[in-house]
Amino acid sequence: MSQIMSIDLHGSPFLFCSYYNRFLFNGCGNAVMMDKGSVLTGCSTSCLNETVSERNNDCFGISCCQTTIPHFIKSYSINLTGLGRDGGCGYAFLVDVDSYLKGKFSIQSVAANDALIPMALMWTLPHSTTLNCCRGAADHMNVELDTGNGTFVETQKCSRHRGYKGNPYLFDGCEVIEDCASCPDHASCNYDIIYGGDGSSVKVINFSCGPNLSPTSFGSKSSMGIILGVSISVGVLFLLAASYALYKWFKKTKERRQRKRFFKRNGGLLLKQQEEADPSLVGKTILFTSCELEKATDNFNENRILGRGGQGTVYKGMLADGRIVAIKKSKVVDESQLEQFINEVVILSQVNHRNVVKLLGCCLETDVPLLVSEFIPNGTLYDRLHKGIDGIPISLNMRLQIATEVSGALAYLHSATSIPIYHRDIKTANILLDEKYRAKVSDFGTSRFVSVEQTHLTTLVKGTFGYLDPEYFQSSQFTEKSDVYSFGVVLVELLTGERPISQSRSGEHKSLATHFMLAMEEGRAMSIFDAMVIKEGSTDELMIVASLAMRCLNLNGRYRPTMKEVAIELEAIRMSHIPSTVQTNTGPMVYEKNLSFTTYTETSSKMLSLNDSFSQ
């Protein structure tokens, strides 16, 4: 059995309030509350023997149930179903929850058909209706009421000022709270309110008088303080952010101008002019930015230092493309020699020889120029020859190979380049060894300054004591034969294993070059040769190398051979030292770090035997 009834408040300013009403059903079955065919809420009951028992206002599902309504509504209908086989009695209705809970309303009175059911209604006033709020003690506002189902209803509201009580919707309905009457201009009253369970105020506590504010401005002053505080905070934050951004901008602008100034001072404009004059130079000299090199060296961290010298410091770095490079940072800059410096950078950046350390480019944006070259991992020949790095002895074959490669590189620089290049500081400390122990000539003085004399490129720095050509001191003219003399000292170092200047020798014998020439003149050269050299080489071939070294050390430069002639002779000596049957192994056995000492000894013995047979 089904029964339906409805109530409609359309056309009135009222709404059924969802907060203060409860939907009740008394009977056996189901009660559903609907609005325009849509179910709003409902509940079900169960009855013993299908009878409705009399009870107090406690509906928990046995013959009686209750539930809330989801939102404000203008109308609703109630559908009752399943009221027993005989169509028993049942009734459902909205009731004011306060009246229901406090027992002011009885369910049994509804059954007697003589009850008035209290309901809570929300009233609204359209914006078109005139509303006069409490005089001087309330603010008038136009608002929209959210009904809770996605619709809004226009209404008006009177908001009572602090320090007043009464009905703000009546023109004379507000009066000052008693405790606030003693405060000047009443609205300066401060207090806390204790509210009752129904939301109404019960008691005013913690009363005090605040600043002397006018009643009509009490709320606006409080809001103004909040707005002012927020505005000041936002303003301070904005000022700090703007100041920081301005600081960063000034700093970047200053750094950019400084880089431009350094670039101009270090010869950057000269380099650009040369590239404009000769388009073939474009792209051959790479200009690195200071940011690139700072990132590559972790801001020139001391952990990246490879070595320090009189002219500057060398750092190890990794470029953005993954290449490992050596970056040389000079200590000083001489602006009077910038044109010569740029000339040398341009020429040396075009040098491409497997036994010459490749100059990749430079950076002119820093206080001193930075030179970027390929990184050579196995250190200098000086360290391996005199300090025994890695503890691996240097075989005669390895020494001949290094000498041949260095002489070939110098011959290339002297004659194969467009303009002859004189190294001017040949020494074992400037000969590097790569991962395959190939010799690489380095440090052309390009971080120092150069002068151009006719077609010859020479450096102004004098070189290293012990390797200098004696003829240079007399003529003050550095020639290609001066490099030959220095190479002769390197060749003697390879033969003897001794340093160019020794404190253990006295007098003129302190100089290795003089010590060697005297030994050759006295016929005792073999006595000063390194034990490894004597063990692996025959007397004939060692004396051939010693004779070549003597010619390189001739005090008269005209009688010294050229580097090309030296390279040819050394190549011939090296080839005769390694028979063709052994040459299939392109790298010397001693080069391999993973070979055991026994393997090295056996290999050396076989090579020595072959050389003895070859010389015989």
C-alpha positions in Angstrom: 0.0 0.0 0.0 1.3 3.5 -0.8 0.3 6.9 0.4 1.6 10.3 -0.9 1.2 13.8 0.6 3.1 17.1 -0.3 3.8 20.6 1.1 4.8 23.6 -1.1 6.3 26.9 0.1 6.8 28.5 -3.4 5.5 32.0 -3.5 6.6 32.6 0.1 9.9 34.0 1.4 10.4 30.8 3.4 12.5 27.6 3.0 12.5 24.4 5.0 15.8 24.6 7.0 18.1 21.6 6.7 20.0 22.4 9.9 17.2 22.6 12.4 14.6 20.0 11.0 14.5 16.2 11.2 12.5 13.8 9.0 10.5 11.3 11.2 8.5 8.2 10.2 6.4 6.3 12.7 4.9 3.0 11.4 5.8 -0.2 9.7 7.4 0.1 6.2 9.3 2.8 4.3 9.0 6.6 4.1 10.6 8.5 1.3 10.9 12.3 1.1 11.0 13.6 -2.5 11.3 17.0 -4.3 9.9 17.2 -7.8 10.2 13.5 -8.3 13.8 13.3 -6.9 14.5 11.4 -3.7 15.8 13.7 -1.0 16.0 11.3 1.9 14.1 8.4 3.6 14.2 5.7 6.2 12.8 2.2 6.9 11.4 0.5 10.0 10.8 -3.0 11.1 7.9 -4.0 13.4 7.2 -7.0 15.7 4.0 -8.7 14.6 3.5 -5.8 12.1 2.2 -3.6 14.8 3.3 -0.1 15.8 4.3 0.2 19.4 3.9 3.3 21.4 7.2 4.8 22.4 8.9 7.9 23.5 10.8 10.2 21.1 13.5 7.6 20.4 13.4 6.4 16.9 16.1 3.8 16.1 14.4 1.7 13.4 11.9 -0.4 15.4 8.5 1.0 14.4 10.1 4.5 14.2 13.0 6.0 12.3 14.5 9.4 11.7 17.0 11.1 9.3 18.2 14.5 8.3 17.4 16.4 5.1 20.3 17.2 2.7 19.7 20.9 2.0 17.2 23.8 2.1 14.0 23.1 0.1 10.9 25.0 -1.0 8.6 22.0 -1.3 8.5 18.2 -0.7 6.3 15.2 -0.9 6.2 12.1 1.3 5.6 8.6 0.0 4.8 5.9 2.5 4.9 2.2 1.4 4.5 -1.2 3.0 2.3 -0.3 5.9 1.4 -3.9 6.7 -1.0 -6.4 5.1 -4.1 -4.6 6.4 -2.9 -1.1 5.5 -1.9 -0.2 9.0 -1.4 3.4 10.3 1.8 5.3 9.6 2.8 8.9 9.4 5.9 10.9 8.4 6.7 14.6 8.8 9.4 17.2 9.3 9.8 18.5 12.8 12.0 21.1 14.6 14.9 19.1 16.0 15.1 21.3 19.1 11.5 20.6 20.0 11.9 17.0 19.2 15.0 16.4 21.3 13.8 18.5 24.3 10.4 16.6 24.4 8.3 19.7 23.6 6.7 17.5 20.9 5.3 14.0 21.2 5.0 11.4 18.5 1.9 10.0 20.2 0.1 13.4 19.8 0.4 13.1 16.0 -1.4 9.7 16.2 -4.2 11.5 18.1 -4.7 13.9 15.2 -4.6 16.9 17.5 -0.9 17.9 17.3 0.7 21.0 15.9 4.0 20.0 14.5 6.8 22.7 14.9 9.1 23.2 11.9 12.1 25.5 11.4 11.9 27.8 8.4 14.6 29.9 6.9 13.2 33.3 5.7 14.7 35.4 2.9 14.2 38.9 1.7 14.8 39.6 -2.0 17.2 42.4 -2.9 14.3 44.5 -4.1 12.7 44.6 -0.6 13.5 47.5 1.6 15.3 46.5 4.8 16.2 48.9 7.6 18.8 47.4 10.0 19.3 48.4 13.7 20.1 52.1 13.8 23.9 52.7 14.2 24.5 49.2 15.5 24.3 46.9 12.5 25.5 46.7 8.9 23.2 46.0 5.9 24.4 43.4 3.3 23.0 41.9 0.1 24.0 38.2 0.0 23.0 35.0 -1.8 22.0 31.9 0.2 23.5 28.6 -0.9 20.7 26.1 -0.6 23.1 23.2 -0.8 21.9 21.7 -4.1 23.8 24.0 -6.4 21.1 26.8 -6.4 21.2 30.2 -4.8 18.5 32.4 -3.3 18.8 36.2 -3.1 18.4 37.6 0.4 19.5 40.5 2.7 21.2 40.4 6.1 21.7 42.7 9.1 25.0 42.1 10.9 25.1 43.5 14.5 28.2 45.4 15.6 30.3 44.2 18.5 29.3 45.5 21.8 25.5 45.4 21.1 22.8 42.9 21.6 19.2 42.6 20.4 17.4 42.1 17.1 19.4 43.8 14.3 16.4 43.5 11.9 14.4 46.0 14.0 15.3 49.7 13.5 15.3 50.2 17.3 16.1 46.6 18.2 19.7 46.9 19.3 21.0 48.0 22.7 24.4 48.2 24.3 25.6 45.2 26.3 25.5 46.1 30.0 29.1 45.4 30.6 30.1 47.7 27.7 28.1 50.7 28.8 30.9 52.1 30.9 33.3 52.1 27.9 33.6 55.4 25.9 31.8 55.1 22.5 30.5 51.6 23.5 32.0 49.8 20.4 35.5 49.9 22.1 34.3 47.1 24.3 36.2 43.8 24.2 34.9 40.6 25.5 34.4 36.8 24.9 31.0 35.2 24.5 30.0 31.8 25.9 27.4 30.2 23.6 24.7 27.7 24.5 24.1 24.4 22.8 21.5 26.0 20.5 24.0 28.7 19.4 22.5 31.5 21.4 24.7 33.7 23.6 24.6 32.9 27.3 27.3 35.0 29.0 29.8 37.7 28.4 33.2 37.2 30.0 36.7 38.7 30.0 35.3 42.2 29.6 37.7 45.1 28.9 37.7 48.5 27.2 39.8 48.9 24.1 40.9 51.9 22.1 38.5 54.8 21.7 36.8 53.9 18.4 33.5 55.1 17.1 30.7 52.5 17.1 30.2 52.6 13.3 33.9 52.0 12.6 34.6 49.2 15.0 34.4 46.4 12.5 36.0 48.4 9.7 39.0 49.4 11.9 39.6 45.7 12.7 39.4 44.8 9.1 41.6 47.7 8.1 44.3 46.5 10.6 44.3 43.1 9.0 44.4 44.5 5.5 47.2 46.9 6.5 49.2 44.2 8.1 48.9 41.9 5.1 49.7 44.8 2.7 52.8 45.7 4.6 54.0 42.1 4.7 53.4 41.7 1.0 55.1 45.0 0.3 58.2 44.0 2.3 58.4 40.7 0.5 58.1 42.4 -2.8 60.7 44.9 -1.9 63.1 42.1 -0.8 62.5 40.2 -4.0 62.9 43.3 -6.2 66.1 44.2 -4.3 67.5 40.7 -4.8 66.6 40.7 -8.5 68.1 44.2 -8.9 71.3 43.0 -7.2 71.6 40.0 -9.4 71.0 42.1 -12.5 73.7 44.6 -11.5 76.1 41.8 -10.7 75.5 40.1 -14.0 75.8 43.4 -15.8 79.1 44.2 -14.0 80.5 40.7 -14.8 79.4 41.0 -18.4 81.2 44.4 -18.7 84.2 43.0 -17.0 84.4 40.0 -19.4 84.2 42.4 -22.3 86.9 44.5 -20.9 89.2 41.5 -20.3 88.4 40.2 -23.7 89.5 43.4 -25.3 92.6 43.8 -23.1 93.7 40.2 -23.7 93.7 40.6 -27.5 90.2 39.3 -28.4 89.7 42.2 -30.9 93.1 41.4 -32.5 92.0 37.8 -32.9 88.7 38.8 -34.5 90.6 41.1 -36.9 92.9 38.2 -37.9 89.9 36.0 -38.6 88.3 38.7 -40.7 91.5 39.2 -42.6 91.9 35.4 -43.2 88.6 33.6 -43.3 90.4 30.2 -43.2 91.2 30.9 -39.5 87.5 31.1 -38.5 86.6 28.2 -36.3 90.2 27.0 -35.9 90.8 28.9 -32.7 88.1 28.0 -30.2 87.2 30.8 -27.8 85.9 29.3 -24.5 83.8 31.3 -22.2 84.8 31.9 -18.6 81.6 30.2 -17.4 82.6 27.0 -19.4 86.0 26.8 -17.9 84.8 27.6 -14.3 82.3 24.8 -14.6 84.9 22.4 -16.1 87.3 23.0 -13.2 84.7 23.3 -10.4 85.6 27.0 -10.1 89.3 26.2 -10.3 89.2 24.0 -7.3 92.6 23.2 -5.8 91.8 19.5 -6.1 91.9 19.9 -9.9 95.5 21.3 -10.0 97.9 19.2 -12.1 100.9 21.3 -11.5 102.3 24.7 -10.7 105.2 26.5 -12.4 106.9 29.9 -12.7 104.5 31.0 -15.4 101.2 29.7 -13.9 99.0 26.8 -12.8 97.6 23.9 -14.8 94.2 22.5 -13.9 92.4 19.4 -15.0 88.9 19.9 -16.3 86.0 18.3 -18.1 84.1 20.1 -20.8 80.4 19.9 -21.3 80.9 17.4 -24.1 82.8 15.0 -21.8 86.4 15.8 -23.1 89.1 15.9 -20.5 91.4 18.9 -20.9 94.3 20.7 -19.3 93.7 24.4 -18.6 96.7 26.7 -18.0 96.2 29.9 -16.1 99.0 32.4 -16.3 100.1 34.5 -13.3 100.6 37.8 -15.1 99.7 39.6 -18.3 101.9 42.0 -20.3 99.6 44.2 -22.4 102.6 45.3 -24.6 102.9 41.8 -25.9 99.3 41.0 -26.7 99.6 41.0 -30.5 102.5 38.5 -30.3 100.6 36.3 -28.0 97.5 36.3 -30.3 99.8 35.5 -33.2 101.2 32.4 -31.5 97.8 31.2 -30.4 96.4 31.5 -33.9 99.4 29.6 -35.4 99.7 26.9 -32.7 95.9 26.2 -32.8 96.5 25.1 -36.4 99.3 22.6 -35.5 98.0 19.1 -35.9 100.7 16.4 -35.1 100.2 13.3 -33.1 103.3 14.0 -31.1 102.4 17.6 -30.3 99.9 18.4 -27.5 96.9 19.9 -29.3 96.0 23.5 -28.4 92.2 23.4 -28.4 91.6 27.1 -27.8 91.8 29.9 -25.2 89.6 32.1 -23.0 90.2 35.8 -23.1 87.3 36.8 -20.7 89.4 36.4 -17.5 91.9 38.7 -15.9 94.7 36.6 -17.4 94.4 34.5 -20.6 93.5 30.8 -20.2 94.9 28.2 -22.6 93.0 24.9 -23.1 94.8 21.9 -24.5 94.2 18.2 -24.6 94.9 16.3 -21.4 97.8 13.8 -21.4 97.3 11.2 -18.6 100.7 9.6 -17.9 102.7 12.6 -16.8 106.1 13.8 -17.9 109.1 12.0 -19.1 111.1 13.7 -16.4 109.1 12.1 -13.7 109.3 8.6 -15.2 113.0 9.0 -15.9 114.2 10.5 -12.7 111.5 9.7 -10.1 110.6 6.2 -11.1 106.8 6.8 -11.4 104.9 3.5 -11.3 108.2 1.7 -10.7 108.4 0.5 -14.3 111.9 0.7 -15.8 112.2 2.4 -19.2 113.6 0.1 -21.8 116.0 1.1 -24.5 113.4 0.6 -27.1 111.0 2.9 -25.3 113.7 5.5 -25.0 114.5 5.3 -28.7 110.8 5.6 -29.5 110.4 8.6 -27.4 113.5 10.3 -28.9 112.3 9.5 -32.4 108.8 10.9 -31.7 110.0 14.1 -30.1 112.6 14.7 -32.9 109.8 14.1 -35.5 107.5 16.6 -33.7 110.2 19.3 -33.6 111.1 18.7 -37.3 107.5 19.2 -38.1 107.4 22.5 -36.2 110.6 23.8 -37.7 109.8 23.0 -41.4 106.4 21.6 -42.1 104.2 24.5 -40.7 103.4 27.7 -42.6 105.6 29.7 -40.3 108.6 28.0 -38.5 107.9 27.5 -34.9 110.8 27.3 -32.4 109.8 25.6 -29.1 112.6 27.2 -27.1 112.1 25.2 -24.0 112.7 21.5 -24.9 113.2 19.5 -21.8 112.0 16.2 -20.4 109.5 18.0 -18.1 107.8 19.3 -21.3 107.6 15.9 -22.9 104.3 14.2 -21.9 103.3 10.5 -22.3 99.8 9.6 -23.3 97.8 6.4 -22.4 99.9 4.4 -25.0 103.1 6.0 -23.8 103.5 8.0 -27.0 105.5 11.2 -26.6 103.7 14.5 -26.7 105.7 17.8 -26.9 104.0 20.4 -24.7 104.3 24.0 -23.3 105.3 26.2 -26.2 105.3 29.2 -24.1 101.9 30.1 -25.4 100.8 31.2 -22.0 103.8 33.5 -22.1 104.3 36.2 -24.7 105.9 36.0 -28.1 107.5 38.3 -30.6 107.4 38.0 -34.4 110.8 38.4 -36.1 110.5 38.1 -39.9 109.1 34.7 -40.5 110.2 33.1 -37.2 108.0 32.6 -34.2 110.1 32.7 -31.0 109.3 33.1 -27.3 110.8 35.8 -25.1 111.3 33.6 -22.1 114.8 32.3 -22.0 114.1 28.6 -21.2 115.5 26.3 -18.6 119.0 26.2 -17.2 120.8 23.0 -18.3 119.1 22.8 -21.7 120.0 26.3 -23.0 122.2 26.7 -26.1 125.5 28.3 -25.1 125.6 30.1 -28.5 122.4 31.9 -27.5 124.2 33.7 -24.7 126.7 35.1 -27.1 124.5 36.1 -30.0 121.1 36.6 -28.2 119.6 35.1 -31.3 117.5 32.0 -30.9 117.5 29.8 -33.9 116.2 26.3 -34.9 119.6 25.0 -33.9 119.0 26.1 -30.3 116.1 23.6 -30.2 118.6 21.0 -31.6 121.0 21.7 -28.7 118.2 21.3 -26.1 117.1 18.1 -27.7 120.7 16.8 -27.5 120.5 17.3 -23.7 117.2 15.3 -23.7 118.9 12.5 -25.7 121.8 12.3 -23.2 119.2 12.1 -20.4 117.7 9.1 -22.1 121.1 7.5 -22.5 122.4 8.1 -19.0 119.2 8.4 -16.9 120.8 11.4 -15.1 119.4 14.9 -14.5 120.6 17.9 -16.7 122.0 19.6 -13.6 123.4 17.4 -10.8 124.4 18.4 -7.3 126.3 15.2 -6.9 128.9 16.2 -9.5 131.3 19.0 -9.0 132.8 21.8 -11.2 132.0 21.7 -14.9 130.7 18.2 -14.5 127.5 19.5 -12.8 126.2 20.2 -16.3 125.1 16.8 -17.9 126.0 18.1 -21.4 129.5 19.0 -20.4 129.9 15.8 -18.3 128.8 13.7 -21.3 131.0 15.5 -23.9 134.1 15.1 -21.6 133.3 11.4 -21.2 133.0 11.0 -25.0 136.3 12.8 -25.6 138.0 10.5 -23.0 136.5 7.4 -24.5 134.6 6.3 -21.4 131.0 7.1 -22.5 129.8 3.6 -21.7 130.7 4.1 -18.1 128.0 6.9 -17.6 125.2 5.1 -19.5 122.2 3.8 -17.7 122.4 0.1 -16.7 119.1 -0.7 -18.5 120.5 0.9 -21.7 123.7 -1.1 -21.5 121.8 -4.3 -20.8 119.5 -4.0 -23.8 121.7 -2.3 -26.4 125.0 -3.2 -28.1 128.0 -1.0 -27.8 127.9 -0.1 -31.5 124.3 1.1 -31.5 124.7 3.0 -28.2 127.8 4.8 -29.5 125.9 5.7 -32.7 123.2 7.3 -30.5 125.9 9.0 -28.4 127.6 10.3 -31.5 124.3 11.8 -32.7 123.9 13.5 -29.3 127.5 14.9 -29.5 126.6 16.5 -32.9 123.5 18.0 -31.4 125.6 19.5 -28.6 128.2 21.1 -30.8 129.0 24.5 -29.5 128.9 25.9 -33.0 125.3 25.8 -34.2 126.2 25.7 -37.9 127.7 22.2 -37.4 124.6 20.8 -35.6 122.2 18.7 -37.7 118.7 19.9 -38.4 115.8 18.3 -36.4 114.7 16.6 -39.7 118.1 14.9 -40.0 118.1 13.9 -36.3 114.6 12.4 -36.8 115.7 10.4 -39.8 118.8 9.0 -38.0 116.9 8.1 -34.9 114.2 6.3 -36.8 116.9 4.2 -38.6 118.6 3.4 -35.2 115.2 2.4 -33.7 114.3 0.2 -36.6 117.7 -1.6 -36.5 117.2 -2.1 -32.7 113.8 -3.9 -33.2 114.1 -6.7 -35.9 111.1 -7.0 -38.3 110.2 -10.4 -36.7 109.5 -8.6 -33.4 107.9 -5.4 -34.9 104.5 -7.0 -35.2 104.0 -5.9 -31.6 103.6 -2.1 -32.2 103.9 -1.2 -28.5 106.9 -1.8 -26.3 106.4 -4.7 -23.9 107.4 -2.4 -21.0 104.5 -0.1 -21.7 101.9 -2.6 -20.5 101.4 -2.1 -16.8 99.7 -5.5 -16.4 102.8 -7.5 -17.5 104.6 -9.3 -14.7 108.3 -8.6 -14.1 109.1 -12.1 -15.2 107.4 -11.6 -18.6 109.3 -8.3 -19.1 112.7 -10.0 -18.3 112.0 -12.8 -20.7 111.0 -10.5 -23.4 114.0 -8.3 -22.9 116.4 -11.2 -23.0 115.0 -12.4 -26.3 115.2 -8.9 -27.8 118.8 -8.6 -26.5 119.7 -11.9 -28.1 118.1 -10.9 -31.4 120.0 -7.5 -31.4 123.3 -9.3 -30.7 122.7 -11.5 -33.6 121.6 -8.6 -35.8 124.7 -6.5 -34.9 127.0 -9.5 -35.6 
